[in-house]
Amino acid sequence: MAAGLVISAPASGVGKTTLTLALARAWRNRGLNVQCFKSGPDYIDPAFHAAATGRASVNLESWAMDREAIAHLVSRGADADVVLAEGSMGLFDGVAARGVSGTGATADIAEMLGWPVVLVIDPSGQAQTAAAIAAGLRDYRPGVRLAGVVLNRVASPRHEDLVRRALNDAGIAVFGALPRHAEISLPKRHLGLVQAEEQAEIGKLIDEAARFVAEHVDLDAVLRSAANWSPQPAANGLNVTPPGQRIALARDAAFSFVYPHMLEAWRAAGAEISTFSPLADESPDTGADVCWLPGGYPELHAGTIAANARFRNALRAFAETRPVHGECGGYMVLGTALTDADGVSHEMTGLLGLETSFAKRRMHLGYRLATLAAPMPGHRAGARLRGHEFHYSTILAQPDTPLAVVHDATGAVIAETGSRRGHATGTFFHLIAEDR
């Protein structure tokens, strides 16, 4: 039987990822089997979880997934000693309109699974008010249980004492207090944390975080606060059809944003996945029957992609007879041109007419519900696909036939319809699940 906990906070940027990684590695160093999950649509954190635990982590998504899909995914923690779900944004932050099983809030997962919440509180610029915030979060939703808090970035022993006293008066357990420690800060860029595979020293960074947290946090008390949990059997798993039997998957620093549960579901359904690197000027497997280009950071490598004629020519040849699909960054590379942040335009593969620019930055962020107007690999016309969009590019041209009618979480129609031309299709959203 595993011990289940959710790591959350009042807001983003408070230290949830650092605490999750540190707890996971510290307990692993003690010989415990630790399984991590990510609540919400973030596709970067699961790779950090895997680096900390040695076990693959997946996303749990209440807006896009039904309860059976979530139950299926969390069942991978059945053989673990400790199960940690890292939240996104603030504990109760989600969208206004309910999705499949919730609003996407971390609280949905905590209540659904019955796991208590450890709050990371940053009391910078305040003292007793931190206790008021924690008490408000504790009492806001009856089905969500607060285990206690970890204070982060406390300024001094006196500051810590003021906050601790107020939390104790409110009946809230304090598991520890972390002074500022720049050495364990994870580097960031415009879509969030720099990816785990891009950081050669990630193991040392997590080890240092684990050492630091073990020195300042009562790990035994945190573990005792967890709920005993056994996974409930799911009648059905994920509603996922592989895009093909043999899938050529672009995979390198420019193409890495793909949800782990999607790849696992493809393999579980019998698909074979072969990877190739566009940045290394590699070609997709000629024996594959579909090619998939995930999102990532093509804007940081646009010059290399434009110069890699072997990759671009091979992809065009592939698309003459077989489907090619791109998500977000992959969609941009399927287009005609990508303008980087310096205003330099780079030729892409030209399989679609899409033209995008990072010189004119505009954030696109949110859940997407797409009803396909035509088939795309793995999904029939009329299918309802749920995903998440997050990028800073501006559309200069999107001239091809729309792939779907796309709505945001409020039901409003958006302009990012995706495109189709010949065997090529693309979307700005990253696919999470198809409605049953």
TALINMO-V705291 format. One record per residue. N is the residue number from 1. RES is the residue in one letter. OMEGA is omega in degrees with one decimal (NA if undefined). Layout:
n = (N/N)
res = (RES/RES)
omega = (OMEGA/OMEGA)
//
This chain:
n = (1/2/3/4/5/6/7/8/9/10/11/12/13/14/15/16/17/18/19/20/21/22/23/24/25/26/27/28/29/30/31/32/33/34/35/36/37/38/39/40/41/42/43/44/45/46/47/48/49/50/51/52/53/54/55/56/57/58/59/60/61/62/63/64/65/66/67/68/69/70/71/72/73/74/75/76/77/78/79/80/81/82/83/84/85/86/87/88/89/90/91/92/93/94/95/96/97/98/99/100/101/102/103/104/105/106/107/108/109/110/111/112/113/114/115/116/117/118/119/120/121/122/123/124/125/126/127/128/129/130/131/132/133/134/135/136/137/138/139/140/141/142/143/144/145/146/147/148/149/150/151/152/153/154/155/156/157/158/159/160/161/162/163/164/165/166/167/168/169/170/171/172/173/174/175/176/177/178/179/180/181/182/183/184/185/186/187/188/189/190/191/192/193/194/195/196/197/198/199/200/201/202/203/204/205/206/207/208/209/210/211/212/213/214/215/216/217/218/219/220/221/222/223/224/225/226/227/228/229/230/231/232/233/234/235/236/237/238/239/240/241/242/243/244/245/246/247/248/249/250/251/252/253/254/255/256/257/258/259/260/261/262/263/264/265/266/267/268/269/270/271/272/273/274/275/276/277/278/279/280/281/282/283/284/285/286/287/288/289/290/291/292/293/294/295/296/297/298/299/300/301/302/303/304/305/306/307/308/309/310/311/312/313/314/315/316/317/318/319/320/321/322/323/324/325/326/327/328/329/330/331/332/333/334/335/336/337/338/339/340/341/342/343/344/345/346/347/348/349/350/351/352/353/354/355/356/357/358/359/360/361/362/363/364/365/366/367/368/369/370/371/372/373/374/375/376/377/378/379/380/381/382/383/384/385/386/387/388/389/390/391/392/393/394/395/396/397/398/399/400/401/402/403/404/405/406/407/408/409/410/411/412/413/414/415/416/417/418/419/420/421/422/423/424/425/426/427/428/429/430/431/432/433/434/435/436)
res = (M/A/A/G/L/V/I/S/A/P/A/S/G/V/G/K/T/T/L/T/L/A/L/A/R/A/W/R/N/R/G/L/N/V/Q/C/F/K/S/G/P/D/Y/I/D/P/A/F/H/A/A/A/T/G/R/A/S/V/N/L/E/S/W/A/M/D/R/E/A/I/A/H/L/V/S/R/G/A/D/A/D/V/V/L/A/E/G/S/M/G/L/F/D/G/V/A/A/R/G/V/S/G/T/G/A/T/A/D/I/A/E/M/L/G/W/P/V/V/L/V/I/D/P/S/G/Q/A/Q/T/A/A/A/I/A/A/G/L/R/D/Y/R/P/G/V/R/L/A/G/V/V/L/N/R/V/A/S/P/R/H/E/D/L/V/R/R/A/L/N/D/A/G/I/A/V/F/G/A/L/P/R/H/A/E/I/S/L/P/K/R/H/L/G/L/V/Q/A/E/E/Q/A/E/I/G/K/L/I/D/E/A/A/R/F/V/A/E/H/V/D/L/D/A/V/L/R/S/A/A/N/W/S/P/Q/P/A/A/N/G/L/N/V/T/P/P/G/Q/R/I/A/L/A/R/D/A/A/F/S/F/V/Y/P/H/M/L/E/A/W/R/A/A/G/A/E/I/S/T/F/S/P/L/A/D/E/S/P/D/T/G/A/D/V/C/W/L/P/G/G/Y/P/E/L/H/A/G/T/I/A/A/N/A/R/F/R/N/A/L/R/A/F/A/E/T/R/P/V/H/G/E/C/G/G/Y/M/V/L/G/T/A/L/T/D/A/D/G/V/S/H/E/M/T/G/L/L/G/L/E/T/S/F/A/K/R/R/M/H/L/G/Y/R/L/A/T/L/A/A/P/M/P/G/H/R/A/G/A/R/L/R/G/H/E/F/H/Y/S/T/I/L/A/Q/P/D/T/P/L/A/V/V/H/D/A/T/G/A/V/I/A/E/T/G/S/R/R/G/H/A/T/G/T/F/F/H/L/I/A/E/D/R)
omega = (-177.3/173.3/-173.3/177.6/171.7/175.8/-176.8/-174.1/175.1/-174.6/174.2/173.1/-176.1/178.9/-178.5/-176.9/-179.4/-179.7/179.3/-179.4/-178.4/178.3/-178.5/-178.5/-179.7/178.7/176.1/177.4/176.7/178.2/179.7/174.9/-174.9/176.8/177.8/171.6/173.8/174.3/-180.0/-169.5/-178.5/-176.9/-179.9/-174.6/-178.9/178.1/174.8/177.7/-179.7/178.6/-178.1/-170.9/-172.5/178.9/179.5/176.9/178.6/179.5/171.8/-166.7/-176.0/177.9/-173.0/-174.4/173.0/-175.7/-179.5/177.6/179.0/177.7/178.1/-177.5/-177.4/-179.8/177.2/178.4/-175.4/-178.0/-178.8/172.6/-179.0/176.7/-179.3/173.9/177.2/-179.4/174.1/-178.1/176.1/-173.0/-174.7/-176.6/175.5/177.9/-175.0/-176.8/-179.1/176.2/-174.8/-179.7/178.3/-176.9/-175.9/-178.6/175.7/179.8/177.7/-178.1/179.2/-179.0/-177.9/-175.4/179.6/-179.0/177.1/-175.9/167.1/-178.9/168.6/-177.8/173.2/-176.4/178.7/178.0/178.6/175.8/-177.8/179.2/177.1/178.2/177.8/178.4/179.8/179.5/177.5/177.0/179.0/-171.2/-170.5/-175.6/-172.0/-176.1/-178.6/-175.2/178.3/177.5/-177.8/-175.7/166.6/178.3/-179.4/176.8/175.6/-170.6/-174.7/175.1/179.2/178.1/179.4/-177.7/179.0/-178.0/179.3/-179.2/-179.5/178.6/177.2/177.7/179.0/179.4/-177.6/-178.7/174.5/-177.1/-179.9/-180.0/-176.6/170.9/179.5/-176.0/-172.5/-174.7/-179.1/176.4/179.1/-178.9/-176.1/167.9/-163.6/176.0/180.0/-178.4/170.2/-171.1/-177.0/-176.4/178.0/-174.6/-177.3/-175.4/-174.2/179.4/179.5/179.5/179.4/176.9/179.2/176.7/179.2/179.1/-177.9/-178.9/178.3/179.7/-172.2/-176.8/177.5/-176.2/179.9/179.4/177.4/-178.5/179.4/-178.3/-176.9/178.5/170.9/-171.1/171.3/-177.2/176.1/180.0/178.9/-180.0/179.4/176.4/179.3/176.4/-174.2/173.5/179.0/178.7/178.8/177.2/177.7/-171.5/171.8/-173.6/174.2/-175.9/172.9/-175.1/179.2/-174.9/-175.7/-177.1/174.7/-176.8/-178.6/-178.0/178.1/179.2/179.2/179.9/176.9/-179.1/-179.7/178.8/174.9/-179.2/174.2/-177.7/173.4/-177.1/174.9/-176.2/173.0/-179.8/175.9/179.5/179.0/179.2/173.3/179.2/-178.5/177.6/179.4/177.0/173.8/176.9/-175.3/177.1/178.8/174.0/-178.8/-179.2/179.7/-179.8/178.1/-175.9/-172.8/179.7/178.1/179.8/-179.9/-177.5/-175.5/-175.2/-179.3/178.2/-175.0/179.5/-179.8/179.5/177.0/178.9/178.1/-175.5/176.3/-175.2/-173.4/-177.1/171.7/-179.7/177.5/176.0/174.5/178.7/176.0/175.6/179.6/179.6/174.4/-177.8/-176.5/-175.9/175.8/178.1/-176.3/-175.2/178.6/178.8/179.2/-180.0/-178.8/178.3/176.4/-171.3/176.5/176.5/174.2/-177.7/-176.0/171.9/-177.5/-178.4/171.8/174.1/174.4/-173.2/173.8/-176.3/172.4/-173.4/172.7/176.3/179.1/172.9/-174.9/171.7/-172.9/175.0/179.8/179.8/166.0/-174.4/178.2/-173.3/-175.9/171.4/-178.5/179.5/177.2/-176.1/177.5/-178.5/-177.7/-178.6/177.6/176.6/-177.6/-178.2/175.4/177.3/173.8/178.0/176.7/-165.0/-173.7/177.6/179.3/177.9/-172.2/164.3/-171.9/176.9/171.0/-174.1/177.5/-176.9/-179.9/176.5/179.8/-174.1/-176.8/-171.9/-167.0/-175.4/172.6/175.9/-177.7/179.2/-176.2/174.9/178.2/177.4/172.3/-179.4/173.9/-176.0/176.3/-176.8/171.6/176.0/178.8/NA)
//
